[in-house]
Amino acid sequence: MSEYISKREYFATSIDKLPPLKEGFQRVVHITNKNSAEEVKSSGLNYSGTLSSTARSWSRVEDCEYSSNDPRFSFDGAVVVVMDVPQEEMRIHENIEKSPENVPAKYLVGIFNIKN
């Protein structure tokens, strides 16, 4: 995984620079393109229905996967967006009737390229 180059560097730019996952949080991983990753920095992660329709999440950092063998998510230029979201808030993101369809940008902890 290579470093991600961006105008704002307040988040991790590689896996080894990610902060420890705080107790009571889940790590959310979304694979996208560079333009969409830039949008997440300002407006958060938008999704339709439930968060799991576009991202994966883990409560143990050692279980996290930051890449995919699925060709839809392993294309050249693929970018990983990582967010640490409170577990209590995750419940609403998985409730199709109450979901806000957006994870706020304040939870962003990392953006980096999948491939060199």
C-alpha positions in Angstrom: 0.0 0.0 0.0 1.4 3.4 -1.0 1.0 6.8 0.6 -1.9 8.8 -0.5 -1.2 12.4 -1.7 -3.7 15.0 -0.7 -4.0 18.7 0.0 -5.0 18.1 3.6 -2.9 15.7 5.7 -4.7 15.5 9.0 -5.4 11.8 8.6 -3.3 8.7 8.1 -1.9 8.2 4.6 -0.9 4.5 5.0 -2.0 1.5 7.1 0.9 1.8 9.5 0.0 5.4 10.3 -3.6 4.6 11.3 -4.4 5.4 15.0 -5.3 2.6 17.4 -9.0 1.8 17.3 -10.6 3.3 20.5 -12.7 1.2 22.7 -16.4 1.5 21.7 -15.6 2.3 18.1 -15.8 0.3 14.8 -13.4 0.7 12.0 -15.2 1.3 8.7 -13.4 0.7 5.4 -14.7 2.0 2.1 -12.9 1.4 -1.2 -13.4 4.1 -3.9 -11.7 6.4 -6.4 -9.6 9.5 -5.6 -12.3 12.0 -6.4 -14.8 10.3 -4.1 -12.2 10.0 -1.4 -11.7 13.8 -1.6 -15.4 14.4 -1.2 -15.5 12.2 2.0 -13.0 14.6 3.6 -15.4 17.5 3.4 -18.9 16.0 3.3 -18.5 12.5 4.9 -19.2 9.1 3.4 -22.6 9.1 1.6 -24.4 5.8 1.1 -27.8 4.5 0.1 -29.9 2.4 2.5 -27.4 1.0 5.0 -23.7 1.6 5.5 -22.9 -2.0 4.9 -24.1 -1.6 1.3 -20.9 0.3 0.5 -18.4 -0.3 3.3 -17.2 -3.0 5.7 -16.7 -2.6 9.4 -14.8 -4.3 12.2 -14.7 -4.0 16.0 -11.2 -5.5 16.2 -8.4 -3.7 14.2 -6.5 -7.0 13.7 -9.5 -8.3 11.6 -9.6 -5.3 9.3 -9.1 -5.7 5.6 -7.9 -2.7 3.6 -8.1 -4.3 0.1 -10.3 -6.6 -1.9 -9.9 -9.3 -4.5 -13.2 -8.3 -6.0 -12.4 -6.6 -9.3 -15.0 -3.9 -8.6 -12.8 -2.7 -5.7 -9.2 -3.6 -6.8 -8.9 -1.4 -9.8 -5.8 0.8 -10.6 -6.1 4.0 -8.6 -8.4 2.5 -5.9 -8.3 4.4 -2.7 -9.2 3.2 0.8 -11.2 5.5 3.1 -11.0 4.6 6.8 -13.4 5.9 9.4 -13.6 5.1 13.2 -17.3 5.4 14.1 -18.8 4.9 17.6 -20.5 1.6 17.9 -23.7 3.2 19.2 -23.9 5.3 16.0 -23.2 2.3 13.8 -26.5 0.9 14.9 -28.4 3.7 13.2 -26.3 3.3 10.0 -27.6 -0.3 9.7 -31.3 0.6 10.3 -32.8 1.2 6.9 -35.7 3.2 8.4 -33.6 5.6 10.5 -30.3 5.7 8.5 -29.0 9.2 7.8 -27.2 7.8 4.7 -24.0 9.7 5.7 -21.1 9.1 8.0 -19.8 12.5 9.1 -16.3 13.5 7.9 -15.3 14.0 11.6 -14.8 10.2 11.8 -12.2 10.1 9.0 -8.9 8.6 10.2 -7.2 7.6 7.0 -7.1 7.7 3.2 -4.5 5.8 1.2 -3.9 4.0 -2.1 -4.5 0.3 -2.3 -1.8 -0.3 -5.0 1.6 1.3 -5.7 
